[in-house]
């Protein structure tokens, strides 16, 4: 297994009871579409970011954002940018999203102590990334799940990824949705490996020498 993925899996599998209790309280007071296990994975991913920043595409009411924020606060305090326009939108799975979610997002950041580590970017990726300059160490994509949407979000951020960046996709277990189709392209043609899967979340990283050696 990729060394970075191994560290993250150990974090996920061996949470102290007190930390598990704290994370559960954050989960219970927020709204979102990830399970507790998936949210905990995001916490562990963010905790192991040591350089660059964390970018979330698709924040809804802030549950996943909180777990990224809390993981960063318990790690190296990398800034978290939540890219969420909060405009009226109906997802491919029937979810209804819009400006009404913004208040809940801000409340979640305040309630969970993430308001100083998280910055909300109330724009879409394509409207925002042209002038972006910060290296991205962790990219969490949970926006438009149509193939065209998820590919567009990834392509917007691709040039800003660190060499050892980690990319996580939600709803990656459904072969009829965009994330799975894009993951197949990235692992087949662009040198990424699917290093870890928890629930419907899959985590990718670039293939490195230690991974090739492990497979030989």
C-alpha positions in Angstrom: 0.0 0.0 0.0 1.1 3.6 -0.7 2.9 4.8 2.5 0.7 7.9 2.7 -2.5 5.8 2.4 -1.1 3.4 5.1 -0.7 6.3 7.5 -4.3 7.5 6.8 -5.7 4.0 7.3 -3.9 3.7 10.6 -5.4 7.0 11.7 -8.9 5.9 10.7 -8.6 2.5 12.3 -7.1 3.6 15.7 -9.0 6.7 16.8 -8.8 7.2 20.5 -12.1 6.9 22.2 -12.1 10.6 23.3 -11.5 11.7 19.7 -14.1 9.4 18.4 -16.6 10.9 20.8 -15.7 14.5 19.8 -16.0 13.6 16.1 -19.4 12.0 16.7 -20.6 15.3 18.3 -19.5 17.3 15.3 -21.3 14.8 13.0 -24.5 15.0 15.0 -24.7 18.7 15.0 -24.1 19.2 11.2 -25.9 18.3 8.0 -24.5 16.6 5.0 -24.5 13.5 2.8 -21.5 11.6 4.1 -21.7 8.9 6.7 -19.8 9.1 10.0 -17.1 6.7 8.7 -16.7 8.7 5.5 -16.5 12.0 7.5 -13.9 10.4 9.7 -11.8 9.5 6.7 -11.9 13.1 5.6 -10.7 14.1 9.1 -7.8 11.7 8.8 -6.9 12.9 5.2 -6.9 16.5 6.4 -4.8 15.7 9.5 -2.0 14.4 7.3 -1.8 17.5 5.1 1.6 19.1 6.0 2.1 21.5 3.2 -0.1 23.5 0.8 -3.8 23.7 1.4 -7.0 21.7 1.3 -9.8 22.4 -1.2 -13.3 21.1 -1.0 -15.6 21.3 -4.1 -19.2 21.1 -3.0 -19.9 21.9 0.7 -23.7 22.0 1.0 -24.3 22.7 4.7 -20.8 22.0 6.0 -20.6 18.6 7.5 -17.7 17.4 5.4 -16.1 20.9 5.7 -16.1 20.6 9.5 -14.3 17.3 9.4 -11.7 18.7 7.0 -11.4 21.7 9.3 -11.1 19.7 12.5 -8.5 17.3 10.9 -6.5 20.3 9.8 -6.7 21.9 13.2 -5.4 18.7 14.8 -2.7 18.4 12.2 -0.6 21.2 10.6 -3.4 23.7 10.3 -3.4 23.9 6.6 -6.0 26.3 5.3 -9.3 24.8 4.0 -11.1 26.4 1.1 -14.7 25.4 0.6 -15.7 26.0 -3.0 -19.5 26.2 -3.0 -21.6 28.7 -4.9 -24.8 28.0 -3.0 -26.9 28.7 -6.1 -30.1 26.8 -7.0 -29.1 23.4 -8.3 -30.8 20.0 -8.6 -28.3 17.1 -8.4 -28.3 14.0 -10.6 -29.5 12.0 -7.6 -32.4 14.5 -6.9 -30.8 16.6 -4.2 -32.0 20.2 -4.1 -29.4 22.8 -3.2 -29.4 26.6 -3.0 -28.8 29.8 -1.1 -30.8 28.5 1.9 -27.9 26.2 2.7 -25.4 29.0 3.2 -26.8 30.0 6.7 -26.4 26.4 7.9 -22.9 26.2 6.5 -21.8 29.3 8.5 -23.5 28.0 11.6 -21.7 24.7 11.3 -18.3 26.5 11.1 -19.1 28.5 14.2 -20.5 25.7 16.2 -17.6 23.4 15.5 -14.8 25.8 15.9 -13.8 25.9 12.2 -14.5 29.5 11.2 -10.9 30.5 11.4 -9.4 27.6 9.4 -12.1 27.5 6.7 -12.7 30.1 4.0 -15.9 29.8 2.0 -15.5 30.6 -1.7 -19.0 31.3 -3.0 -18.1 30.6 -6.6 -17.9 27.6 -8.9 -14.4 26.1 -9.6 -14.4 27.4 -13.2 -15.2 30.9 -12.0 -12.5 30.9 -9.4 -9.4 28.9 -10.3 -8.0 31.1 -13.2 -6.1 33.3 -10.7 -5.4 30.6 -8.1 -1.8 30.3 -7.0 -1.7 28.1 -3.9 -0.5 24.5 -4.1 -3.3 22.0 -3.2 -2.3 19.0 -1.1 -5.8 17.5 -0.6 -8.7 17.9 -3.1 -12.1 16.6 -2.0 -14.6 16.6 -4.9 -18.3 16.4 -3.9 -20.0 18.8 -6.3 -21.9 18.0 -9.5 -21.9 14.2 -9.9 -22.5 14.2 -13.6 -19.5 13.1 -15.5 -19.1 16.5 -17.2 -19.4 18.2 -13.8 -16.9 16.1 -11.9 -14.4 16.2 -14.8 -14.7 20.0 -15.1 -14.1 20.4 -11.3 -11.0 18.1 -11.5 -9.6 19.8 -14.5 -10.0 23.2 -12.9 -7.8 22.1 -10.0 -5.5 19.6 -11.7 -2.7 22.1 -12.5 -2.7 23.3 -8.9 -2.1 19.9 -7.3 1.1 19.1 -5.4 3.1 16.2 -6.8 2.1 14.1 -3.8 -1.5 15.4 -3.6 -4.4 13.3 -2.5 -7.8 13.4 -4.3 -11.0 12.1 -2.8 -14.3 11.6 -4.6 -17.7 11.1 -3.1 -20.2 8.6 -4.5 -17.4 6.8 -6.2 -19.1 3.4 -5.8 -21.8 4.0 -8.4 -20.8 3.0 -11.9 -23.6 5.2 -13.3 -22.2 8.4 -11.9 -19.4 10.7 -13.0 -16.9 10.1 -10.1 -16.5 6.4 -11.0 -16.1 7.1 -14.7 -13.4 9.8 -14.0 -11.6 7.6 -11.5 -11.3 4.8 -14.2 -9.8 7.4 -16.6 -7.3 8.7 -14.0 -6.1 5.2 -12.9 -5.9 3.9 -16.5 -4.4 6.8 -18.3 -2.9 9.4 -15.9 -0.8 7.5 -13.4 -3.1 7.6 -10.4 -3.9 4.7 -8.1 -7.0 4.1 -6.1 -5.3 3.8 -2.7 -8.2 3.6 -0.2 -12.0 3.2 -0.2 -14.3 3.8 2.8 -18.0 3.5 2.1 -18.7 5.4 -1.1 -15.6 7.6 -0.8 -12.5 6.7 -2.9 -9.1 8.2 -2.4 -6.5 8.5 -5.2 -2.9 9.5 -5.3 -0.2 9.4 -7.9 1.7 6.2 -8.4 5.2 6.4 -6.8 8.3 4.3 -6.6 7.3 2.7 -3.2 4.0 1.6 -4.8 5.7 0.0 -7.8 8.2 -1.8 -5.6 5.4 -3.2 -3.4 3.7 -4.7 -6.5 6.9 -6.3 -7.9 
